[in-house]
């Protein structure tokens, strides 16, 4: 879970929010078993709509679109977009030597980069009259600008106004998100079939069907960035067996005492749980 300027981004696995932790060097990361599928959830706590771009392993996963999230609203992205819909789930796998030889290594492998910007408030003015020293000239005037209203019809026949969960393409056309119900798996790949490696990447997983629609958005402020790093191996080099969620209790490797996942130090012996616990 990451929070910045009234915008929240989280990684979810099997419907549960995963907790962001810190290693011995202070670097934040999220543990996830290799072979697990995950989703991304965003919450906009600002009074203005948020426009969002998403890259995973340095690749744009929105197919040149942008997500639009209404004020005080949230949405969940289920997978890689293709055209006007998300078609394949996000699947976290181990990066083997064969994968490195074929696709190469990237500096942002294992990283989820989320860029967001808030829509600028609409400035509405009344009539403007300017005086002219020549009385025979017409007075210049301007009309107040009003936001254009856009409606569209959904597949169920309902007519909507400006969308709450939407995307925008490069031409300025936005697409509304209509979430579908898709189950995601947190199963672990058989360890005997995966060579030992300490890095993971995200690939296209199981089929999903999350549809999008067009909406309009105005100018936005400067983009800000949130980075989430995924890891499938703990500090001791062991593969993660189970994702650490916000509800997961950590077991101290020194004394065995169980603590909530947000507790940094074991109350029994003082061991740093965020570093030592898997």
N, C-alpha and C positions, 0 to 999 in steps of 0.2 A: 504494500500500500504506500502510495506517495502522494503528498499534498503540496500544492504550490499556488499561491494567489487565488484562492477560492476554487481551485480545480483539483479533483482527486482522480487518480488512476490506479487501478488494482488489477492483479492477475488472479483469475479464478480457475480452479481445477475441480471437476466433479461438483460444480455449484458452490464451492466454498472459497472464500477469499484467502489468498496466501499472504503470509507475513514477510515483510522485508526485514532482513537481519544485517549485521555487520561482521566482517572478519577481523582478524588481528591487526590488519593495516587500516581499519576504519572504512573499508569499501563496503557499500551496501549491496546485497544480493538477495535473490529469492531461490530457495531450493525446490527442485521439481524432479521427479523420477524420469529417467530416460524412457521414452515410449509413451509418455502421458500427453494427452490433449488438453488445451487450455483455452480460455476466452479472456478478453480484455473488457473491463468495465470502467466507464467514465462517469463522473458526477460533476455537474456545473453548479456551483453555489453562488455564482455571480448573478446580478440582475439583468445582464445582457447575454445574448446567445453566444455560445463558444463554437469556433471553427477549429477542427482538429485534423492533423495529419499524423499518420502512423507509419513508422519504418521498423522492420524487424530484420536483424542481421544486415542492416544497410540497404534493405530492399523495401520499396513502397508497396504495402500490402493492400492499398485501397484502389489500385488500378487507375491512378491519376485522378481520383476523387478526393473529397474532404468530407469529414463528418461534421454535422451541425447539431449541437445539443442545446435545447431550449434552456432558458434561465431556470434555476432551481430544479433541474431535471437530471435524469441519468439515462444511460443506454449501455448496452452490452454488444460488443463486436464479436461475432462467432467464428470468423475465419477470414481467409484470403478472398478479396473481392475479384470478380471477373465480370466486367460490364456493370450491370445494374443490380448485382446480387453477390452475396458472399457464398462461395461454392465449396470451399474445402476448409476444414478445421485447422487450427494451429496445432502442430504436433512437434514436441520437443524430443530430439533424438541425439544420440552420441555422435560426435564428429570423429570418424575413423580416419586412418591414413588413406584409405581408398577414396573417401569423400574429399579429403584435402588435396589429393593428387588430381582429382577430376575437376572440382569447382574452384580450388584455391582457398587460401585463408584470408579472411578479412579482419580488419582491426575491430569492427563492431559485431563480430560473431557473438551470439549469445546475448545481444543487447536489444532492448525494445526502446525505441526513441519516439516519444510522443511530443509533438509540437502543437501548441494551442494559442489562439488569440480570441479576444472578445470583440463582438460587433460594437461599433461605435454608436452611441445614442443618436437618435434622429433629432436634428435641429429644425424646429418649426418656427417660422416667423410670421408676423402679420403683414399688413400693407406697409410699403415703404414709399414715402413721398419726399422728393427733393425740390427745393425752390430753384427757380431759374430767373435770372435778371431780365430776360426777354419774355414779357407776358404772353406774346403770341405763340410761343413754342409750347407744344404739349408737355405736360408734366410726366417725367419718367416714373414708372412704378414697377413693382415686382409682385408676383403672386406667392402666397405661402406654399412651400413644398410639402407634399403629403406622401407618406409611404404607399407604394402600390400594393394593393391586396391581390393575392393569388390564391385560387382555389383549385382543387383537383378532386377527382372521383376515385375512391378506392375500389378494390376488387369486390367488396361487399356492397357497393352502391352508395356508400356514405360520402358526402362532400365535406372536405376539410379546408381550413385556412392555412396560415403559415405553419410549417411542420415543427414539431418539437424535437424529433430525432431524425437528422437529415444528413445528406452528403451534398457536396458541390464539386462539379467537374471544372476543368480549366477554362471553360467558356463562361463561368459564373452561374451555371445551372446547378441547383441543389437537389438532393435526393433524400426523401424521408425514409427512415428506417422502420420497417415493420418486422419486429422480431418473430422468429419461429421457434418452436420448441424442439430442441435438439439435445440428446443426451451425450455427455462427454465422458471419456474413459480415463482413469488414472492408473491403468495397469502398467506393470513394469516389464520391459523386455527381458527375455531370458538371458541371464548374465553369461551363460556359456557361449551364446551366439554373438556377443559384442566384444570386440577387442578393448583392452584397457585404454582409456583416454580421459582427459580432464575437461574437455570442452564439449558444448552442445550447440546445436543450431535448430532452427524451426523450419519445418517442411510442411507441405500440404498433407493433411490427414484425411479423416473420413468425410463423407459428403455432408454438407449442410445446405440449407436453403433459406437465406435471410434476404428478403426483398427490400428494395430502396425506391423512392419516388422523388420527383423534382420539386424544389421550392426555391424561393428567392432569398438572398441575403445581401445586406449592405456592406459598406467598407468596414474593415476590422483594424484593431490596433496592432502593435508589434507582436510577433510570435514569441512565446516562451517555451522552454523545453524541460521535459521530465524524462529521465533515463532509468529504466529498470533492467537489471542484469539477472539472467537465469543461470543457475548452476545445477548440475546433476551429480556432483561429487562433493563430499564434505572436506573439512580441513585435513583429515587424516588420509585422504585419497580413496575413501570408501564411497561406493555409489549410494545415492539417496534411495531409500526404500519407500518412504512415504513423505508426501509434501507437508511442509509445516504451515498450517493455517492459523488464522487469528484465534481459533479455539483450541489448537493443539497444546497439550501440556508437555513440557520438555523434561526428560529424565537426566539428572546430573550423572555424568560418567564417573564421578569420583565417589559420591556417597549414595547415589541412587534416589535421592529425593526428587519428587515431581513438582514442577513449577509451571505457572502459566507462561505462554510463549513470549509475552512482552517483558518478563522478568529478565534482567541482564545477569545478575549474580545469584547463585544458589544461596538460599537462606540457611542451609545446613552447614556448608563448608566453605562458601565464598567463591567457588569455581565460576569462571565466566561462561555462562550458559550459551550466550550468543555465538561464542567462538568454538567451544568444546562440544556442544550438543549437536547431533546430526538431525 
